[in-house]
Amino acid sequence: MKPKKPEKTLQVDLFRMKLDQMLDQRHELYRLAGRLDWQAAEEQFGMLYSEEGFRSG
């Protein structure tokens, strides 16, 4: 199932920390994720995912 895209709102939930605030931003995987072209990855691999998920027959 495709991940849901986050809604773009100006209001921030004051009682919930953002994920990027909880993670170690110095970690190599965190830095690598910032360098990836996620739009290109979604275009390349998006066809492999479904909005409905897996259906057994």
PyMOL Python script that loads the backbone (N, CA, C, O; Angstrom):
from pymol import cmd

cmd.read_pdbstr("""\
ATOM      1  N   MET A   1       0.844  -1.165   0.000  1.00  0.00           N
ATOM      2  CA  MET A   1       0.000   0.000   0.000  1.00  0.00           C
ATOM      3  C   MET A   1       0.896   1.237   0.000  1.00  0.00           C
ATOM      4  O   MET A   1       1.890   1.297   0.724  1.00  0.00           O
ATOM      5  N   LYS A   2       0.539   2.206  -0.807  1.00  0.00           N
ATOM      6  CA  LYS A   2       1.330   3.436  -0.873  1.00  0.00           C
ATOM      7  C   LYS A   2       1.199   4.225   0.419  1.00  0.00           C
ATOM      8  O   LYS A   2       0.118   4.271   1.007  1.00  0.00           O
ATOM      9  N   PRO A   3       2.282   4.845   0.869  1.00  0.00           N
ATOM     10  CA  PRO A   3       2.161   5.703   2.049  1.00  0.00           C
ATOM     11  C   PRO A   3       1.360   6.951   1.709  1.00  0.00           C
ATOM     12  O   PRO A   3       1.428   7.466   0.594  1.00  0.00           O
ATOM     13  N   LYS A   4       0.604   7.424   2.686  1.00  0.00           N
ATOM     14  CA  LYS A   4      -0.190   8.634   2.481  1.00  0.00           C
ATOM     15  C   LYS A   4       0.728   9.844   2.511  1.00  0.00           C
ATOM     16  O   LYS A   4       1.641   9.923   3.332  1.00  0.00           O
ATOM     17  N   LYS A   5       0.482  10.782   1.614  1.00  0.00           N
ATOM     18  CA  LYS A   5       1.265  12.014   1.605  1.00  0.00           C
ATOM     19  C   LYS A   5       0.767  12.906   2.736  1.00  0.00           C
ATOM     20  O   LYS A   5      -0.440  13.021   2.951  1.00  0.00           O
ATOM     21  N   PRO A   6       1.687  13.535   3.459  1.00  0.00           N
ATOM     22  CA  PRO A   6       1.272  14.386   4.571  1.00  0.00           C
ATOM     23  C   PRO A   6       0.502  15.608   4.069  1.00  0.00           C
ATOM     24  O   PRO A   6       0.823  16.189   3.033  1.00  0.00           O
ATOM     25  N   GLU A   7      -0.513  15.973   4.831  1.00  0.00           N
ATOM     26  CA  GLU A   7      -1.258  17.177   4.497  1.00  0.00           C
ATOM     27  C   GLU A   7      -0.384  18.389   4.774  1.00  0.00           C
ATOM     28  O   GLU A   7       0.351  18.426   5.761  1.00  0.00           O
ATOM     29  N   LYS A   8      -0.469  19.364   3.909  1.00  0.00           N
ATOM     30  CA  LYS A   8       0.330  20.575   4.090  1.00  0.00           C
ATOM     31  C   LYS A   8      -0.538  21.610   4.791  1.00  0.00           C
ATOM     32  O   LYS A   8      -1.440  22.194   4.191  1.00  0.00           O
ATOM     33  N   THR A   9      -0.252  21.824   6.057  1.00  0.00           N
ATOM     34  CA  THR A   9      -0.981  22.801   6.841  1.00  0.00           C
ATOM     35  C   THR A   9       0.021  23.730   7.516  1.00  0.00           C
ATOM     36  O   THR A   9       1.172  23.361   7.747  1.00  0.00           O
ATOM     37  N   LEU A  10      -0.427  24.917   7.823  1.00  0.00           N
ATOM     38  CA  LEU A  10       0.435  25.872   8.502  1.00  0.00           C
ATOM     39  C   LEU A  10       0.423  25.655  10.010  1.00  0.00           C
ATOM     40  O   LEU A  10       1.332  26.089  10.717  1.00  0.00           O
ATOM     41  N   GLN A  11      -0.613  24.983  10.492  1.00  0.00           N
ATOM     42  CA  GLN A  11      -0.745  24.750  11.930  1.00  0.00           C
ATOM     43  C   GLN A  11       0.063  23.522  12.330  1.00  0.00           C
ATOM     44  O   GLN A  11      -0.035  22.479  11.683  1.00  0.00           O
ATOM     45  N   VAL A  12       0.843  23.632  13.367  1.00  0.00           N
ATOM     46  CA  VAL A  12       1.660  22.539  13.868  1.00  0.00           C
ATOM     47  C   VAL A  12       1.018  22.011  15.148  1.00  0.00           C
ATOM     48  O   VAL A  12       0.583  22.785  16.001  1.00  0.00           O
ATOM     49  N   ASP A  13       0.963  20.682  15.272  1.00  0.00           N
ATOM     50  CA  ASP A  13       0.430  20.066  16.480  1.00  0.00           C
ATOM     51  C   ASP A  13       1.428  20.297  17.610  1.00  0.00           C
ATOM     52  O   ASP A  13       2.534  19.758  17.579  1.00  0.00           O
ATOM     53  N   LEU A  14       1.052  21.081  18.593  1.00  0.00           N
ATOM     54  CA  LEU A  14       1.967  21.448  19.667  1.00  0.00           C
ATOM     55  C   LEU A  14       2.255  20.310  20.639  1.00  0.00           C
ATOM     56  O   LEU A  14       3.218  20.381  21.402  1.00  0.00           O
ATOM     57  N   PHE A  15       1.429  19.254  20.621  1.00  0.00           N
ATOM     58  CA  PHE A  15       1.588  18.167  21.578  1.00  0.00           C
ATOM     59  C   PHE A  15       2.258  16.948  20.963  1.00  0.00           C
ATOM     60  O   PHE A  15       2.339  15.904  21.611  1.00  0.00           O
ATOM     61  N   ARG A  16       2.730  17.051  19.752  1.00  0.00           N
ATOM     62  CA  ARG A  16       3.372  15.929  19.098  1.00  0.00           C
ATOM     63  C   ARG A  16       4.673  16.402  18.454  1.00  0.00           C
ATOM     64  O   ARG A  16       4.689  17.371  17.695  1.00  0.00           O
ATOM     65  N   MET A  17       5.761  15.701  18.771  1.00  0.00           N
ATOM     66  CA  MET A  17       7.051  16.060  18.174  1.00  0.00           C
ATOM     67  C   MET A  17       7.093  15.569  16.736  1.00  0.00           C
ATOM     68  O   MET A  17       6.549  14.513  16.414  1.00  0.00           O
ATOM     69  N   LYS A  18       7.740  16.340  15.876  1.00  0.00           N
ATOM     70  CA  LYS A  18       7.942  15.908  14.505  1.00  0.00           C
ATOM     71  C   LYS A  18       9.028  14.838  14.485  1.00  0.00           C
ATOM     72  O   LYS A  18       9.945  14.852  15.307  1.00  0.00           O
ATOM     73  N   LEU A  19       8.914  13.913  13.538  1.00  0.00           N
ATOM     74  CA  LEU A  19       9.864  12.805  13.454  1.00  0.00           C
ATOM     75  C   LEU A  19      11.289  13.306  13.291  1.00  0.00           C
ATOM     76  O   LEU A  19      12.208  12.756  13.899  1.00  0.00           O
ATOM     77  N   ASP A  20      11.489  14.336  12.483  1.00  0.00           N
ATOM     78  CA  ASP A  20      12.852  14.821  12.271  1.00  0.00           C
ATOM     79  C   ASP A  20      13.463  15.400  13.545  1.00  0.00           C
ATOM     80  O   ASP A  20      14.685  15.518  13.638  1.00  0.00           O
ATOM     81  N   GLN A  21      12.654  15.757  14.510  1.00  0.00           N
ATOM     82  CA  GLN A  21      13.165  16.245  15.787  1.00  0.00           C
ATOM     83  C   GLN A  21      13.562  15.099  16.715  1.00  0.00           C
ATOM     84  O   GLN A  21      14.361  15.289  17.632  1.00  0.00           O
ATOM     85  N   MET A  22      13.006  13.910  16.479  1.00  0.00           N
ATOM     86  CA  MET A  22      13.300  12.758  17.328  1.00  0.00           C
ATOM     87  C   MET A  22      14.523  11.983  16.848  1.00  0.00           C
ATOM     88  O   MET A  22      15.156  11.277  17.632  1.00  0.00           O
ATOM     89  N   LEU A  23      14.858  12.108  15.566  1.00  0.00           N
ATOM     90  CA  LEU A  23      15.949  11.325  14.998  1.00  0.00           C
ATOM     91  C   LEU A  23      17.283  12.060  15.111  1.00  0.00           C
ATOM     92  O   LEU A  23      17.332  13.287  15.204  1.00  0.00           O
ATOM     93  N   ASP A  24      18.343  11.290  15.102  1.00  0.00           N
ATOM     94  CA  ASP A  24      19.693  11.854  15.125  1.00  0.00           C
ATOM     95  C   ASP A  24      20.027  12.339  13.715  1.00  0.00           C
ATOM     96  O   ASP A  24      20.275  11.534  12.818  1.00  0.00           O
ATOM     97  N   GLN A  25      20.031  13.640  13.529  1.00  0.00           N
ATOM     98  CA  GLN A  25      20.248  14.215  12.206  1.00  0.00           C
ATOM     99  C   GLN A  25      21.695  14.084  11.742  1.00  0.00           C
ATOM    100  O   GLN A  25      22.002  14.382  10.588  1.00  0.00           O
ATOM    101  N   ARG A  26      22.577  13.646  12.617  1.00  0.00           N
ATOM    102  CA  ARG A  26      23.972  13.417  12.233  1.00  0.00           C
ATOM    103  C   ARG A  26      24.193  12.002  11.707  1.00  0.00           C
ATOM    104  O   ARG A  26      25.248  11.702  11.148  1.00  0.00           O
ATOM    105  N   HIS A  27      23.198  11.133  11.885  1.00  0.00           N
ATOM    106  CA  HIS A  27      23.322   9.736  11.453  1.00  0.00           C
ATOM    107  C   HIS A  27      23.413   9.674   9.925  1.00  0.00           C
ATOM    108  O   HIS A  27      22.741  10.423   9.216  1.00  0.00           O
ATOM    109  N   GLU A  28      24.264   8.760   9.438  1.00  0.00           N
ATOM    110  CA  GLU A  28      24.509   8.688   7.996  1.00  0.00           C
ATOM    111  C   GLU A  28      23.255   8.335   7.179  1.00  0.00           C
ATOM    112  O   GLU A  28      23.103   8.819   6.057  1.00  0.00           O
ATOM    113  N   LEU A  29      22.366   7.510   7.718  1.00  0.00           N
ATOM    114  CA  LEU A  29      21.141   7.187   6.979  1.00  0.00           C
ATOM    115  C   LEU A  29      20.196   8.380   6.918  1.00  0.00           C
ATOM    116  O   LEU A  29      19.512   8.575   5.914  1.00  0.00           O
ATOM    117  N   TYR A  30      20.151   9.170   7.969  1.00  0.00           N
ATOM    118  CA  TYR A  30      19.337  10.389   7.961  1.00  0.00           C
ATOM    119  C   TYR A  30      19.864  11.358   6.904  1.00  0.00           C
ATOM    120  O   TYR A  30      19.088  11.941   6.147  1.00  0.00           O
ATOM    121  N   ARG A  31      21.167  11.525   6.857  1.00  0.00           N
ATOM    122  CA  ARG A  31      21.763  12.438   5.874  1.00  0.00           C
ATOM    123  C   ARG A  31      21.578  11.913   4.455  1.00  0.00           C
ATOM    124  O   ARG A  31      21.328  12.690   3.533  1.00  0.00           O
ATOM    125  N   LEU A  32      21.698  10.594   4.274  1.00  0.00           N
ATOM    126  CA  LEU A  32      21.486   9.993   2.960  1.00  0.00           C
ATOM    127  C   LEU A  32      20.052  10.232   2.477  1.00  0.00           C
ATOM    128  O   LEU A  32      19.831  10.542   1.306  1.00  0.00           O
ATOM    129  N   ALA A  33      19.087  10.088   3.377  1.00  0.00           N
ATOM    130  CA  ALA A  33      17.685  10.304   3.004  1.00  0.00           C
ATOM    131  C   ALA A  33      17.458  11.725   2.506  1.00  0.00           C
ATOM    132  O   ALA A  33      16.604  11.955   1.649  1.00  0.00           O
ATOM    133  N   GLY A  34      18.210  12.667   3.032  1.00  0.00           N
ATOM    134  CA  GLY A  34      18.084  14.045   2.584  1.00  0.00           C
ATOM    135  C   GLY A  34      18.681  14.287   1.205  1.00  0.00           C
ATOM    136  O   GLY A  34      18.375  15.291   0.563  1.00  0.00           O
ATOM    137  N   ARG A  35      19.525  13.381   0.750  1.00  0.00           N
ATOM    138  CA  ARG A  35      20.178  13.547  -0.551  1.00  0.00           C
ATOM    139  C   ARG A  35      19.470  12.794  -1.670  1.00  0.00           C
ATOM    140  O   ARG A  35      19.745  13.032  -2.846  1.00  0.00           O
ATOM    141  N   LEU A  36      18.559  11.887  -1.316  1.00  0.00           N
ATOM    142  CA  LEU A  36      17.867  11.090  -2.332  1.00  0.00           C
ATOM    143  C   LEU A  36      16.820  11.917  -3.066  1.00  0.00           C
ATOM    144  O   LEU A  36      16.215  12.824  -2.495  1.00  0.00           O
ATOM    145  N   ASP A  37      16.616  11.593  -4.332  1.00  0.00           N
ATOM    146  CA  ASP A  37      15.563  12.215  -5.138  1.00  0.00           C
ATOM    147  C   ASP A  37      14.307  11.371  -4.965  1.00  0.00           C
ATOM    148  O   ASP A  37      14.072  10.435  -5.729  1.00  0.00           O
ATOM    149  N   TRP A  38      13.502  11.702  -3.961  1.00  0.00           N
ATOM    150  CA  TRP A  38      12.332  10.902  -3.621  1.00  0.00           C
ATOM    151  C   TRP A  38      11.274  10.944  -4.710  1.00  0.00           C
ATOM    152  O   TRP A  38      10.554   9.964  -4.901  1.00  0.00           O
ATOM    153  N   GLN A  39      11.163  12.049  -5.426  1.00  0.00           N
ATOM    154  CA  GLN A  39      10.201  12.155  -6.526  1.00  0.00           C
ATOM    155  C   GLN A  39      10.554  11.149  -7.623  1.00  0.00           C
ATOM    156  O   GLN A  39       9.670  10.476  -8.155  1.00  0.00           O
ATOM    157  N   ALA A  40      11.835  11.045  -7.961  1.00  0.00           N
ATOM    158  CA  ALA A  40      12.272  10.088  -8.978  1.00  0.00           C
ATOM    159  C   ALA A  40      12.031   8.653  -8.503  1.00  0.00           C
ATOM    160  O   ALA A  40      11.626   7.805  -9.299  1.00  0.00           O
ATOM    161  N   ALA A  41      12.271   8.372  -7.236  1.00  0.00           N
ATOM    162  CA  ALA A  41      12.037   7.035  -6.692  1.00  0.00           C
ATOM    163  C   ALA A  41      10.553   6.687  -6.760  1.00  0.00           C
ATOM    164  O   ALA A  41      10.192   5.562  -7.103  1.00  0.00           O
ATOM    165  N   GLU A  42       9.695   7.651  -6.433  1.00  0.00           N
ATOM    166  CA  GLU A  42       8.256   7.409  -6.501  1.00  0.00           C
ATOM    167  C   GLU A  42       7.808   7.160  -7.943  1.00  0.00           C
ATOM    168  O   GLU A  42       6.975   6.288  -8.192  1.00  0.00           O
ATOM    169  N   GLU A  43       8.351   7.913  -8.881  1.00  0.00           N
ATOM    170  CA  GLU A  43       8.008   7.704 -10.283  1.00  0.00           C
ATOM    171  C   GLU A  43       8.501   6.341 -10.775  1.00  0.00           C
ATOM    172  O   GLU A  43       7.805   5.667 -11.534  1.00  0.00           O
ATOM    173  N   GLN A  44       9.679   5.941 -10.354  1.00  0.00           N
ATOM    174  CA  GLN A  44      10.274   4.684 -10.810  1.00  0.00           C
ATOM    175  C   GLN A  44       9.584   3.469 -10.197  1.00  0.00           C
ATOM    176  O   GLN A  44       9.352   2.477 -10.889  1.00  0.00           O
ATOM    177  N   PHE A  45       9.257   3.534  -8.912  1.00  0.00           N
ATOM    178  CA  PHE A  45       8.752   2.360  -8.203  1.00  0.00           C
ATOM    179  C   PHE A  45       7.273   2.465  -7.825  1.00  0.00           C
ATOM    180  O   PHE A  45       6.709   1.505  -7.300  1.00  0.00           O
ATOM    181  N   GLY A  46       6.640   3.599  -8.078  1.00  0.00           N
ATOM    182  CA  GLY A  46       5.252   3.797  -7.687  1.00  0.00           C
ATOM    183  C   GLY A  46       4.295   2.792  -8.268  1.00  0.00           C
ATOM    184  O   GLY A  46       3.290   2.458  -7.640  1.00  0.00           O
ATOM    185  N   MET A  47       4.586   2.300  -9.464  1.00  0.00           N
ATOM    186  CA  MET A  47       3.691   1.339 -10.106  1.00  0.00           C
ATOM    187  C   MET A  47       3.662  -0.003  -9.383  1.00  0.00           C
ATOM    188  O   MET A  47       2.775  -0.820  -9.628  1.00  0.00           O
ATOM    189  N   LEU A  48       4.618  -0.234  -8.500  1.00  0.00           N
ATOM    190  CA  LEU A  48       4.678  -1.492  -7.764  1.00  0.00           C
ATOM    191  C   LEU A  48       3.770  -1.496  -6.537  1.00  0.00           C
ATOM    192  O   LEU A  48       3.652  -2.517  -5.859  1.00  0.00           O
ATOM    193  N   TYR A  49       3.135  -0.374  -6.249  1.00  0.00           N
ATOM    194  CA  TYR A  49       2.291  -0.248  -5.070  1.00  0.00           C
ATOM    195  C   TYR A  49       0.856   0.047  -5.479  1.00  0.00           C
ATOM    196  O   TYR A  49       0.599   0.558  -6.568  1.00  0.00           O
ATOM    197  N   SER A  50      -0.064  -0.279  -4.599  1.00  0.00           N
ATOM    198  CA  SER A  50      -1.481  -0.096  -4.872  1.00  0.00           C
ATOM    199  C   SER A  50      -2.109   0.760  -3.783  1.00  0.00           C
ATOM    200  O   SER A  50      -1.685   0.712  -2.629  1.00  0.00           O
ATOM    201  N   GLU A  51      -3.104   1.533  -4.143  1.00  0.00           N
ATOM    202  CA  GLU A  51      -3.842   2.335  -3.153  1.00  0.00           C
ATOM    203  C   GLU A  51      -4.671   1.426  -2.237  1.00  0.00           C
ATOM    204  O   GLU A  51      -4.894   1.764  -1.075  1.00  0.00           O
ATOM    205  N   GLU A  52      -5.127   0.278  -2.746  1.00  0.00           N
ATOM    206  CA  GLU A  52      -6.002  -0.616  -1.979  1.00  0.00           C
ATOM    207  C   GLU A  52      -5.259  -1.646  -1.149  1.00  0.00           C
ATOM    208  O   GLU A  52      -5.824  -2.189  -0.200  1.00  0.00           O
ATOM    209  N   GLY A  53      -4.010  -1.931  -1.480  1.00  0.00           N
ATOM    210  CA  GLY A  53      -3.273  -2.954  -0.777  1.00  0.00           C
ATOM    211  C   GLY A  53      -3.445  -4.307  -1.447  1.00  0.00           C
ATOM    212  O   GLY A  53      -3.950  -4.390  -2.567  1.00  0.00           O
ATOM    213  N   PHE A  54      -3.033  -5.351  -0.776  1.00  0.00           N
ATOM    214  CA  PHE A  54      -3.041  -6.696  -1.335  1.00  0.00           C
ATOM    215  C   PHE A  54      -4.420  -7.320  -1.193  1.00  0.00           C
ATOM    216  O   PHE A  54      -5.053  -7.232  -0.141  1.00  0.00           O
ATOM    217  N   ARG A  55      -4.871  -7.944  -2.257  1.00  0.00           N
ATOM    218  CA  ARG A  55      -6.130  -8.703  -2.212  1.00  0.00           C
ATOM    219  C   ARG A  55      -5.845 -10.148  -2.540  1.00  0.00           C
ATOM    220  O   ARG A  55      -5.282 -10.450  -3.592  1.00  0.00           O
ATOM    221  N   SER A  56      -6.230 -11.053  -1.641  1.00  0.00           N
ATOM    222  CA  SER A  56      -6.053 -12.471  -1.933  1.00  0.00           C
ATOM    223  C   SER A  56      -7.279 -12.977  -2.657  1.00  0.00           C
ATOM    224  O   SER A  56      -8.391 -12.512  -2.406  1.00  0.00           O
ATOM    225  N   GLY A  57      -7.085 -13.924  -3.553  1.00  0.00           N
ATOM    226  CA  GLY A  57      -8.114 -14.323  -4.466  1.00  0.00           C
ATOM    227  C   GLY A  57      -8.925 -15.468  -4.115  1.00  0.00           C
ATOM    228  O   GLY A  57      -9.821 -15.846  -4.871  1.00  0.00           O
TER     229      GLY A  57
END
""", "prot")
cmd.dss("prot")
cmd.show_as("cartoon", "prot")
cmd.util.cbc("prot")
cmd.orient("prot")
